[in-house]
Amino acid sequence: MATTTPSAAAEFARRQQSPLQRVQHLLHGYPYLSPLFLLILSFIAFAIINPRFAQPSAQSVLLQQTAVVAALAVGQTLVILTAGIDLSVGAIAILSAMVMATLAKDGGMNGVLALGIGLLLAVAAGFLNGALVTRLNLPPFIVTLGTLSIFTAIALLYSGGQDIQGEHLPDVLNVLGNGFGVGGFRLTWGIVVVVLLYVVFTFVLSQTAWGRYVYAVGDDAESARLSGVPAKRVLLQVYTVAGLIYGIAAWVNIGRAGAASPNAITDANLNSITAVVIGGTSLFGGRGRLVGTLIGALIVQAFAFGLSLAGVNTQWRVLAIGILVILAVSIDQWIRKVRS
């Protein structure tokens, strides 16, 4: 009798819920369901508007365009899970890419060594963000807004504002743009690297103590600290690891674009944040999954690519992305009001 009473109470509570409340509970438990539904809906809509959208060649281009945003969004997700935000994602990636390319081309440095230094610089940039947030107790928005300008200026000063084309770079910096065929699709090694990033960090967030600390800090940093979680150290590690991921995204972007440019991925900040938010990760921290972020990145690029194929001009595409962000945050606010 004692075991049946709670289940009977739970069943009674479920019967008291309206259909809308049941949807609210479902989305609270599985936040990636709503972006998955939106991705399927957008795929069908764009395929009807222009059948070329569904062709393997077009989908291959879509996946290649998604790779850089999806990589940046992994780091952005880690930061947002801690209730922070990173406005310097694109600036760190560009700075890292320009250092890799300039050292290899103008400095004559070995490609592997130039790549390593570029990645280390990205790690140092992420560490600086984390140190300013945790040691000086500055808001992440202010810190990364400031470092956005600093890293952008350093990249421009260091490179002289000049692009470096892929033919002047060693093979190791271009290798992620090389591809292979799977059926009618053409995938690149950059896509493979990004998929591996998602696999590794999905495991880390769901199966390790560090992953649980990240969620705990984002849910309530003070409660986490009182429970023995080294909140500031976890925050510093999150920003540092995010820096490494931005450096890998820079490597992926050199391969995809066939060049290192200080003017590349200018919309990286907006697109990475949009991918994370649309993917169901709460801007208030403590809730979200990387699978949702991947779906969100696909939605962002599907909208840009699909509207482009439909002949819609750039201004309307930007408008559509803005509306998506507002809708995603509104849905997140509604889901957070779920009653236990």
Phi, psi and chi 1 to 4 in degrees:
 res  aa     phi    psi   chi1   chi2   chi3   chi4
   1 MET       -  -39.0 -173.2   66.5 -178.1      -
   2 ALA   -64.6  -29.4      -      -      -      -
   3 THR   -83.5  -21.5   56.0      -      -      -
   4 THR   -87.5  -23.0   56.8      -      -      -
   5 THR   -62.6  -47.7  -59.1      -      -      -
   6 PRO   -61.9  -41.4  -21.6   33.1      -      -
   7 SER   -67.0  -35.0   61.3      -      -      -
   8 ALA   -65.3  -39.7      -      -      -      -
   9 ALA   -64.9  -40.3      -      -      -      -
  10 ALA   -65.3  -40.2      -      -      -      -
  11 GLU   -64.9  -39.2  179.9   63.1   25.2      -
  12 PHE   -63.8  -40.5  177.9   76.0      -      -
  13 ALA   -64.4  -39.2      -      -      -      -
  14 ARG   -64.5  -36.1  -83.4 -164.5  -67.3  -87.9
  15 ARG   -68.1  -24.2  -71.7 -179.7 -179.0  177.7
  16 GLN   -78.5  -11.8  -61.9  -56.3  -53.6      -
  17 GLN   -82.3  142.0  -65.9  175.0   -7.0      -
  18 SER   -77.9  164.4   67.0      -      -      -
  19 PRO   -56.2  -37.5  -27.8   35.5      -      -
  20 LEU   -65.6  -38.3 -168.2   61.0      -      -
  21 GLN   -67.7  -34.1  -73.3  173.6  -37.6      -
  22 ARG   -66.0  -39.7  -67.6 -179.8 -175.6  177.9
  23 VAL   -62.5  -40.6  171.3      -      -      -
  24 GLN   -61.3  -44.1 -169.4 -178.7   23.5      -
  25 HIS   -65.3  -40.9  -85.8  -93.0      -      -
  26 LEU   -62.2  -44.7 -177.7   65.4      -      -
  27 LEU   -69.5  -29.1  -65.4  179.0      -      -
  28 HIS   -67.3  -38.6 -172.6  -91.1      -      -
  29 GLY   -79.1  -31.1      -      -      -      -
  30 TYR  -130.6   78.8  -56.0   95.1      -      -
  31 PRO   -65.9  -13.3   20.0  -30.1      -      -
  32 TYR   -86.4   -5.4   54.5   85.4      -      -
  33 LEU   -67.3  -42.4  -75.6 -179.0      -      -
  34 SER   -66.3  -43.3   53.8      -      -      -
  35 PRO   -66.6  -31.1   17.4  -28.8      -      -
  36 LEU   -65.0  -41.4 -179.0   60.2      -      -
  37 PHE   -62.3  -43.0  174.9   73.6      -      -
  38 LEU   -64.9  -37.7  178.4   59.0      -      -
  39 LEU   -64.3  -45.5  176.8   63.1      -      -
  40 ILE   -62.9  -43.7  -65.2  171.3      -      -
  41 LEU   -62.7  -44.0 -164.2   63.2      -      -
  42 SER   -67.3  -37.0   59.0      -      -      -
  43 PHE   -61.2  -46.7 -178.0   89.8      -      -
  44 ILE   -63.6  -44.1  -65.9  171.6      -      -
  45 ALA   -63.5  -46.6      -      -      -      -
  46 PHE   -69.7  -31.3  -72.0  127.8      -      -
  47 ALA   -68.2  -33.6      -      -      -      -
  48 ILE   -72.5  -41.6  -68.2  172.7      -      -
  49 ILE   -64.0  -43.7  -66.4  171.3      -      -
  50 ASN  -143.3  105.3 -170.5  -27.4      -      -
  51 PRO   -56.9  -20.6  -25.7   34.7      -      -
  52 ARG   -61.6  -26.1  -77.6  179.0   52.8 -155.0
  53 PHE   -58.6  -33.9 -178.0   82.6      -      -
  54 ALA   -86.5   -5.7      -      -      -      -
  55 GLN   -70.8  146.8  -67.0  177.5   -6.0      -
  56 PRO   -55.0  -38.4  -26.5   35.1      -      -
  57 SER   -63.1  -40.9   58.3      -      -      -
  58 ALA   -68.5  -39.9      -      -      -      -
  59 GLN   -66.9  -31.8  -69.4  -57.2  -56.4      -
  60 SER   -64.1  -43.8  -61.0      -      -      -
  61 VAL   -62.0  -42.0  173.3      -      -      -
  62 LEU   -59.7  -44.3  174.0   61.9      -      -
  63 LEU   -64.9  -39.6  -69.8  175.3      -      -
  64 GLN   -66.5  -38.5  -68.8  169.0   29.7      -
  65 GLN   -69.2  -29.9  -68.6  179.2  -17.2      -
  66 THR   -75.2  -25.6  -56.3      -      -      -
  67 ALA   -55.5  -46.9      -      -      -      -
  68 VAL   -67.1  -47.5  175.8      -      -      -
  69 VAL   -61.6  -41.2  172.1      -      -      -
  70 ALA   -63.5  -38.6      -      -      -      -
  71 ALA   -65.9  -47.2      -      -      -      -
  72 LEU   -60.9  -34.9  -67.2  171.4      -      -
  73 ALA   -69.2  -22.2      -      -      -      -
  74 VAL   -62.8  -49.5  174.0      -      -      -
  75 GLY   -64.1  -41.2      -      -      -      -
  76 GLN   -61.8  -37.6 -171.2   72.4  -94.0      -
  77 THR   -62.8  -44.3  -59.0      -      -      -
  78 LEU   -57.5  -44.6  -66.6  178.4      -      -
  79 VAL   -66.9  -44.8  173.3      -      -      -
  80 ILE   -68.2  -31.0  -70.8  179.6      -      -
  81 LEU   -61.3  -24.7  -80.4  174.9      -      -
  82 THR   -91.4   14.5   64.3      -      -      -
  83 ALA    70.3   21.5      -      -      -      -
  84 GLY  -105.6 -170.1      -      -      -      -
  85 ILE  -155.3  149.2 -163.9  163.0      -      -
  86 ASP  -125.4  108.1 -166.5  -18.3      -      -
  87 LEU   -91.0    1.0  -59.0 -179.6      -      -
  88 SER  -104.8   13.0   65.4      -      -      -
  89 VAL   -57.7  -49.9  -70.8      -      -      -
  90 GLY   -66.0  -39.9      -      -      -      -
  91 ALA   -64.7  -41.1      -      -      -      -
  92 ILE   -64.9  -43.2  -66.4  176.5      -      -
  93 ALA   -63.2  -43.2      -      -      -      -
  94 ILE   -65.8  -44.7  -68.7  -61.4      -      -
  95 LEU   -59.6  -44.8  176.4   59.0      -      -
  96 SER   -62.3  -43.8  175.5      -      -      -
  97 ALA   -64.3  -42.8      -      -      -      -
  98 MET   -67.8  -34.7  -65.0  -45.3  -60.0      -
  99 VAL   -68.4  -44.4  167.4      -      -      -
 100 MET   -55.9  -51.2  -69.4  177.3 -165.8      -
 101 ALA   -68.7  -41.5      -      -      -      -
 102 THR   -69.0  -40.8  -55.6      -      -      -
 103 LEU   -62.5  -39.4  -73.4  176.2      -      -
 104 ALA   -73.3  -41.4      -      -      -      -
 105 LYS   -82.6  -57.8  175.7  179.2  176.4  -71.6
 106 ASP   -81.8  -32.9  -62.9  -22.8      -      -
 107 GLY   -88.0  -10.0      -      -      -      -
 108 GLY    65.3   23.4      -      -      -      -
 109 MET   -77.4  150.3 -173.4  175.4  -74.1      -
 110 ASN   -55.7  139.0  175.3  -84.9      -      -
 111 GLY   -59.8  -41.9      -      -      -      -
 112 VAL   -64.8  -40.7  174.7      -      -      -
 113 LEU   -67.2  -40.9 -173.3   56.6      -      -
 114 ALA   -62.8  -41.1      -      -      -      -
 115 LEU   -61.7  -45.3  172.4   64.2      -      -
 116 GLY   -61.4  -41.8      -      -      -      -
 117 ILE   -67.0  -39.5  -68.3  175.3      -      -
 118 GLY   -61.7  -41.6      -      -      -      -
 119 LEU   -67.1  -40.9  -67.4  175.8      -      -
 120 LEU   -63.3  -37.8  -79.8  176.2      -      -
 121 LEU   -63.2  -39.9 -178.1   65.4      -      -
 122 ALA   -64.2  -40.0      -      -      -      -
 123 VAL   -61.8  -43.6  170.7      -      -      -
 124 ALA   -63.5  -37.8      -      -      -      -
 125 ALA   -65.0  -43.0      -      -      -      -
 126 GLY   -64.1  -39.6      -      -      -      -
 127 PHE   -62.1  -39.9  178.2   83.9      -      -
 128 LEU   -61.5  -44.3  175.9   63.0      -      -
 129 ASN   -57.8  -48.0  -80.4  -21.2      -      -
 130 GLY   -63.9  -39.2      -      -      -      -
 131 ALA   -65.5  -40.4      -      -      -      -
 132 LEU   -66.4  -35.9  -68.9  171.8      -      -
 133 VAL   -71.5  -42.8  169.1      -      -      -
 134 THR   -90.4  -34.8   57.3      -      -      -
 135 ARG   -87.0  -37.7  -55.8  -53.5  173.9 -165.9
 136 LEU   -98.4   -0.9  -60.4 -177.0      -      -
 137 ASN    54.7   37.7  -66.4  -41.3      -      -
 138 LEU   -87.2  147.7  -62.8  175.8      -      -
 139 PRO   -63.3  137.9  -18.5   30.2      -      -
 140 PRO   -55.4  -36.2  -25.4   34.2      -      -
 141 PHE   -60.7  -45.8  179.8   88.0      -      -
 142 ILE   -68.9  -43.8  -59.9  -60.4      -      -
 143 VAL   -59.7  -51.2  167.4      -      -      -
 144 THR   -75.4  -24.1   55.5      -      -      -
 145 LEU   -66.0  -40.1 -178.5   63.3      -      -
 146 GLY   -69.4  -45.9      -      -      -      -
 147 THR   -70.9  -24.0   54.7      -      -      -
 148 LEU   -55.3  -48.9  160.0   66.9      -      -
 149 SER   -68.7  -40.2  -61.4      -      -      -
 150 ILE   -64.1  -50.3  -66.9  170.1      -      -
 151 PHE   -66.3  -36.5  -62.6  146.4      -      -
 152 THR   -63.9  -44.4  -59.9      -      -      -
 153 ALA   -64.1  -42.8      -      -      -      -
 154 ILE   -62.2  -41.9  -66.3  174.0      -      -
 155 ALA   -62.3  -41.9      -      -      -      -
 156 LEU   -68.4  -42.4  -72.7  169.7      -      -
 157 LEU   -66.4  -42.0  -69.9  169.0      -      -
 158 TYR   -68.0  -40.2 -177.9   72.3      -      -
 159 SER   -91.5   -9.7   65.0      -      -      -
 160 GLY    70.1   16.7      -      -      -      -
 161 GLY    72.5   13.2      -      -      -      -
 162 GLN  -100.3  140.6  -60.7  -63.3  -45.7      -
 163 ASP   -74.5  152.2  -64.4   -3.7      -      -
 164 ILE  -122.1  114.9  -60.9  176.5      -      -
 165 GLN   -75.2  154.8  -61.8  -57.6  -43.6      -
 166 GLY   -61.3  -29.9      -      -      -      -
 167 GLU   -68.2  -15.8   59.7  -98.3   29.0      -
 168 HIS   -93.3    0.9  -58.4  -61.2      -      -
 169 LEU  -107.3  152.8  -61.7  175.7      -      -
 170 PRO   -67.5  159.0   21.2  -30.3      -      -
 171 ASP   -57.4  -35.9  -69.4  -17.7      -      -
 172 VAL   -62.6  -28.1   68.5      -      -      -
 173 LEU   -81.6  -19.0  -67.5 -176.9      -      -
 174 ASN  -100.4   -8.7  -71.1  -48.9      -      -
 175 VAL   -61.6  -30.7   68.4      -      -      -
 176 LEU   -73.2   -8.2  -63.5 -172.9      -      -
 177 GLY   -90.2   -9.6      -      -      -      -
 178 ASN   -72.3  150.3  -63.2  -23.5      -      -
 179 GLY  -132.7 -179.7      -      -      -      -
 180 PHE  -150.9  156.0   54.9   91.9      -      -
 181 GLY   -94.6  140.7      -      -      -      -
 182 VAL  -133.2  100.7  178.3      -      -      -
 183 GLY    65.1 -127.4      -      -      -      -
 184 GLY   -90.9    1.2      -      -      -      -
 185 PHE   -93.7  150.3  -68.2   88.9      -      -
 186 ARG  -119.1  113.0 -177.4 -177.8 -178.0  -81.6
 187 LEU  -103.7  157.7  -55.6  178.9      -      -
 188 THR  -114.6  163.4   63.9      -      -      -
 189 TRP   -67.5  -23.2  -69.3  111.7      -      -
 190 GLY   -63.2  -40.6      -      -      -      -
 191 ILE   -63.3  -41.2  -65.3  173.7      -      -
 192 VAL   -61.3  -43.4  174.4      -      -      -
 193 VAL   -61.8  -42.0  167.5      -      -      -
 194 VAL   -65.4  -41.4  173.7      -      -      -
 195 VAL   -60.9  -41.4  170.2      -      -      -
 196 LEU   -62.3  -38.2  -72.1  175.0      -      -
 197 LEU   -58.0  -44.6  -83.9  178.2      -      -
 198 TYR   -65.5  -41.1  -85.7   84.0      -      -
 199 VAL   -63.4  -47.7  170.9      -      -      -
 200 VAL   -63.2  -48.9  168.5      -      -      -
 201 PHE   -77.8  -23.6  -78.1   96.6      -      -
 202 THR   -64.4  -42.8  -64.7      -      -      -
 203 PHE   -63.6  -45.4  175.8   82.5      -      -
 204 VAL   -61.3  -44.1  168.5      -      -      -
 205 LEU   -71.0  -31.2  -74.6  173.9      -      -
 206 SER   -98.6  -21.0   61.8      -      -      -
 207 GLN  -120.9    0.6  -57.7  -63.6  -34.9      -
 208 THR  -121.1  159.0   68.2      -      -      -
 209 ALA   -62.9  -37.2      -      -      -      -
 210 TRP   -61.1  -40.5 -171.4   78.5      -      -
 211 GLY   -62.3  -41.8      -      -      -      -
 212 ARG   -66.3  -34.9  -70.9 -170.6  -72.2  -84.3
 213 TYR   -63.1  -39.9  -73.3  171.6      -      -
 214 VAL   -59.8  -46.8  170.7      -      -      -
 215 TYR   -65.1  -40.5  -78.0  100.6      -      -
 216 ALA   -64.0  -42.4      -      -      -      -
 217 VAL   -64.2  -40.4  169.3      -      -      -
 218 GLY   -69.7  -33.8      -      -      -      -
 219 ASP   -70.6  -46.4 -165.2   40.2      -      -
 220 ASP  -164.7   99.2 -170.8  -29.2      -      -
 221 ALA   -61.2  -39.4      -      -      -      -
 222 GLU   -69.2  -42.6 -176.4   59.6   19.7      -
 223 SER   -63.5  -39.4  -64.1      -      -      -
 224 ALA   -62.6  -42.1      -      -      -      -
 225 ARG   -63.2  -43.0 -172.5 -174.2   66.6   79.7
 226 LEU   -67.3  -23.0  -66.6  174.0      -      -
 227 SER   -86.4    1.6  -58.5      -      -      -
 228 GLY   100.2    3.2      -      -      -      -
 229 VAL   -80.2  127.6  175.1      -      -      -
 230 PRO   -73.6   79.9   27.3  -32.0      -      -
 231 ALA   -58.7  -46.9      -      -      -      -
 232 LYS   -67.0  -38.5  -71.7 -163.0  172.6 -175.1
 233 ARG   -65.5  -39.5 -167.9  169.0   72.2 -166.5
 234 VAL   -63.3  -42.6  170.3      -      -      -
 235 LEU   -61.0  -45.0  -90.0  178.0      -      -
 236 LEU   -60.9  -41.6 -179.3   61.2      -      -
 237 GLN   -65.7  -38.7  -68.5  168.5  -14.1      -
 238 VAL   -61.0  -47.6  162.9      -      -      -
 239 TYR   -66.6  -35.5  -79.7   92.3      -      -
 240 THR   -68.4  -45.6  -54.5      -      -      -
 241 VAL   -63.2  -39.6  170.7      -      -      -
 242 ALA   -59.7  -38.4      -      -      -      -
 243 GLY   -59.9  -42.8      -      -      -      -
 244 LEU   -60.3  -42.1  173.0   62.4      -      -
 245 ILE   -64.3  -38.4  -64.1  169.0      -      -
 246 TYR   -64.8  -35.3  -56.1  150.4      -      -
 247 GLY   -65.0  -40.7      -      -      -      -
 248 ILE   -64.9  -38.7  -65.3  172.2      -      -
 249 ALA   -61.6  -35.8      -      -      -      -
 250 ALA   -63.2  -41.5      -      -      -      -
 251 TRP   -62.7  -44.7 -174.8   21.2      -      -
 252 VAL   -60.2  -39.5  173.4      -      -      -
 253 ASN   -69.9  -35.9 -170.9   55.0      -      -
 254 ILE   -61.1  -43.7  -69.4  175.7      -      -
 255 GLY   -65.1  -41.9      -      -      -      -
 256 ARG   -69.0  -44.1 -172.1 -168.9   71.7   82.1
 257 ALA   -83.0  -19.0      -      -      -      -
 258 GLY    71.2   23.0      -      -      -      -
 259 ALA  -169.6  161.8      -      -      -      -
 260 ALA  -111.5  123.2      -      -      -      -
 261 SER  -133.5  135.1  170.2      -      -      -
 262 PRO   -70.6  -10.3   24.2  -32.0      -      -
 263 ASN  -105.5   13.0  -59.2  -50.4      -      -
 264 ALA   -80.4  164.4      -      -      -      -
 265 ILE    37.5   52.5   53.8  174.0      -      -
 266 THR   -65.9  -23.8   51.9      -      -      -
 267 ASP  -100.6   21.7   50.4    2.2      -      -
 268 ALA   -62.3  -41.2      -      -      -      -
 269 ASN   -62.6  -51.8  -66.7  -25.6      -      -
 270 LEU   -61.8  -45.6  175.3   62.4      -      -
 271 ASN   -67.5  -38.5  -76.0  -12.9      -      -
 272 SER   -69.1  -41.6   65.3      -      -      -
 273 ILE   -65.5  -41.5  -66.2  170.5      -      -
 274 THR   -61.1  -43.7  -56.8      -      -      -
 275 ALA   -60.4  -42.0      -      -      -      -
 276 VAL   -66.8  -45.9  175.4      -      -      -
 277 VAL   -68.9  -45.8  173.8      -      -      -
 278 ILE   -61.8  -31.7  -69.0  175.9      -      -
 279 GLY   -73.6   -0.1      -      -      -      -
 280 GLY    98.8    1.0      -      -      -      -
 281 THR   -79.2  129.9  -63.3      -      -      -
 282 SER   -74.3  133.7  173.8      -      -      -
 283 LEU   -65.8  -13.7  -83.3  174.2      -      -
 284 PHE   -93.0    2.2  -57.5   95.9      -      -
 285 GLY    85.5  162.2      -      -      -      -
 286 GLY    82.2   -2.6      -      -      -      -
 287 ARG  -147.4  130.1 -170.6  173.7   63.8   83.6
 288 GLY   149.8  161.6      -      -      -      -
 289 ARG  -135.5  148.7  -65.2  -75.1 -174.2  -86.7
 290 LEU   -66.3  -29.9  -85.2  176.7      -      -
 291 VAL   -61.3  -35.6   62.7      -      -      -
 292 GLY   -65.5  -39.8      -      -      -      -
 293 THR   -61.6  -41.8  -63.5      -      -      -
 294 LEU   -62.2  -42.9 -178.3   57.8      -      -
 295 ILE   -63.8  -40.1  -64.6  170.9      -      -
 296 GLY   -61.9  -41.3      -      -      -      -
 297 ALA   -63.7  -38.9      -      -      -      -
 298 LEU   -65.4  -37.1  -75.5  167.2      -      -
 299 ILE   -65.0  -45.4  -69.0  172.5      -      -
 300 VAL   -57.9  -47.6  169.5      -      -      -
 301 GLN   -74.2  -33.2  -70.8  -56.3  -43.7      -
 302 ALA   -63.1  -41.1      -      -      -      -
 303 PHE   -64.3  -46.1  -96.1   73.0      -      -
 304 ALA   -64.0  -45.3      -      -      -      -
 305 PHE   -71.9  -44.8 -170.1   52.6      -      -
 306 GLY   -64.1  -43.3      -      -      -      -
 307 LEU   -67.3  -33.8  -68.6  174.2      -      -
 308 SER   -64.5  -45.4  175.5      -      -      -
 309 LEU   -63.8  -29.7  -76.4 -179.1      -      -
 310 ALA   -80.2   -1.9      -      -      -      -
 311 GLY    83.2   14.8      -      -      -      -
 312 VAL   -79.9  135.1  177.2      -      -      -
 313 ASN   -76.1  169.3   63.4   37.2      -      -
 314 THR   -59.9  -39.6  -54.8      -      -      -
 315 GLN   -59.1  -41.4  -69.3   83.7   -8.2      -
 316 TRP   -69.8  -31.1  -72.4  105.4      -      -
 317 ARG   -66.2  -42.2  -77.4  179.9 -109.4  160.6
 318 VAL   -63.7  -39.6  174.2      -      -      -
 319 LEU   -60.7  -43.3  176.7   67.7      -      -
 320 ALA   -62.0  -41.8      -      -      -      -
 321 ILE   -64.3  -40.8  -63.9  -62.8      -      -
 322 GLY   -61.2  -42.8      -      -      -      -
 323 ILE   -64.1  -38.8  -68.1  172.2      -      -
 324 LEU   -59.9  -42.3  -84.9  176.4      -      -
 325 VAL   -62.2  -47.3  171.9      -      -      -
 326 ILE   -63.3  -41.8  -67.2  173.4      -      -
 327 LEU   -62.4  -43.4  -79.0  175.5      -      -
 328 ALA   -63.8  -43.7      -      -      -      -
 329 VAL   -66.8  -38.0  174.4      -      -      -
 330 SER   -63.4  -43.9  -59.2      -      -      -
 331 ILE   -64.0  -38.8  -68.3  172.3      -      -
 332 ASP   -61.8  -43.3  175.7   58.2      -      -
 333 GLN   -61.5  -40.4  -73.7  -78.3   60.9      -
 334 TRP   -66.3  -42.2  175.5   64.8      -      -
 335 ILE   -65.3  -36.7  -67.1  173.0      -      -
 336 ARG   -66.2  -16.8  -73.1  176.4   66.1   86.4
 337 LYS   -86.7    8.7  -66.2  176.0 -177.9  174.3
 338 VAL   -59.5  139.6   66.6      -      -      -
 339 ARG   -92.3  140.5  -65.7  177.7 -179.4  175.6
 340 SER   -75.1      -   60.7      -      -      -
